[in-house]
Amino acid sequence: MTAPLTDRERQVLEAVIETYVQTAEPAGSRTIATRHQLGLSPATIRNTMSDLEDKGYLYHPHTSAGRIPTDLAYRVYVDFLMRPPAVAPAQAQHIRGELEVQRAAIEAILSRAAQVLGVLTNELGVAVSPTIEEAILERLDLLQVSTERLLLVLALRSGAVRTIFVEVPAELAADVVQKVTVVLNERLAGLTLKEIRATLADRLRDAGSSEPASSELLNIFVQEADELFDVPVTPAPGTSSVGVHLGSTQPLAGQPEFATRQQLQGLLEVTERRDLLREAIAARGGEGLTITIGQEHADARLSSFTLVTSTYRFGPLSGVIGVMGPTRMPYDKIAALVNHTSRLVGELLE
């Protein structure tokens, strides 16, 4: 439960955040008084900042007289204080011009969008290839291809077909495979892939058979539902196998948060783990704009970063586009650019 803020505290907190974002230096009361016309004396600002620190919104770095916003402060700013500006017409035209040249290829548009967003925001642009979240399963088949491997064939109502290998611990009798195929079709056909991933365990809970082999195979489907029923659009040659496109890390590498060799190494380790980024983006939940700040990430390796992402859609397909950067970022401007670009990507893909 966060401590409520007075109007004065909200004013000062917003001023501290904006000052720190612009300067990358701890904000002191005199700096705030000079840079922002709040109608408050430095002494009043100093007392208010002290109160904000007591409530967990600001902290002292080392012995500095200035304060730095906490993740909680950024969350309050994002949820209640920021006012994303309209994207300037010239900037909007620039984004469209950069993306339209790649209009024919989905993966090329996404790769270019990540690059353009990174340059415009001075952060790391990120784009995730679409998955057919709302596609409906028409039927599935299981084919034995070896003693320890089955081929799962998903036929979708959109006409697409997905094939994926299912590893099994031992050879299964043909009648066991057939029985499990019937059960899966009875319980899953007509559902979207998103629904299947979310509810598979419940739908198969009472489907256990007295035959251990059938139960074991059904349990494999429950355990691996996220992978077996995730249907990414086939990536173009040369793109990441997990469907994550990244812009250049150069803009981030030049920021104060990555000034030391150790900090830069931490950045490179995160950007090289595209599976880690995909998991973080998948965990965002919901549609539209999402901002995940610092320690809100489930994985501690991302606790120094913020992800600003937005969903793009076309037909039954959906994906995510956005940027990643340090928690010190101009959230309002970046949110506006990410939202605008995600809508444009959806438009161009249509």
Number of C-alpha atoms within 10 A of each C-alpha: 3 9 10 9 15 10 9 14 17 19 16 24 26 19 20 27 24 22 20 22 19 12 11 16 14 20 24 20 22 15 15 23 20 11 12 16 9 14 9 15 13 16 12 15 23 21 13 20 24 17 15 22 17 12 16 16 24 24 19 15 11 8 6 13 12 22 25 25 25 18 22 18 21 25 17 17 19 17 11 10 15 16 14 16 12 12 17 10 9 9 12 15 11 12 21 16 11 15 20 15 12 17 14 11 11 18 24 17 21 28 22 22 30 24 23 21 24 25 18 16 22 22 26 27 32 29 30 27 23 26 21 24 20 16 23 23 23 18 19 19 18 20 16 17 11 13 13 13 17 20 16 19 16 22 19 20 15 14 10 13 14 17 15 15 15 19 14 15 12 11 13 18 12 10 10 15 19 15 12 21 18 14 14 21 15 11 14 21 19 17 16 19 25 18 16 24 20 12 14 19 16 11 14 18 11 8 15 17 13 8 9 11 19 20 16 15 19 22 16 15 19 20 12 12 18 16 11 20 23 16 22 19 18 15 17 13 8 6 14 15 13 15 23 25 23 26 21 18 19 13 17 22 20 13 16 14 17 16 11 11 9 10 14 16 13 15 22 13 12 15 17 11 11 19 16 16 22 19 12 17 25 13 12 17 9 10 13 14 19 18 20 22 25 25 17 16 19 12 13 11 15 24 17 18 22 24 25 24 27 26 23 24 21 16 12 13 19 20 25 26 29 31 27 26 26 21 22 26 22 16 22 16 17 23 25 16 24 25 22 16 25 24 17 19 26 17 12 16 18 9
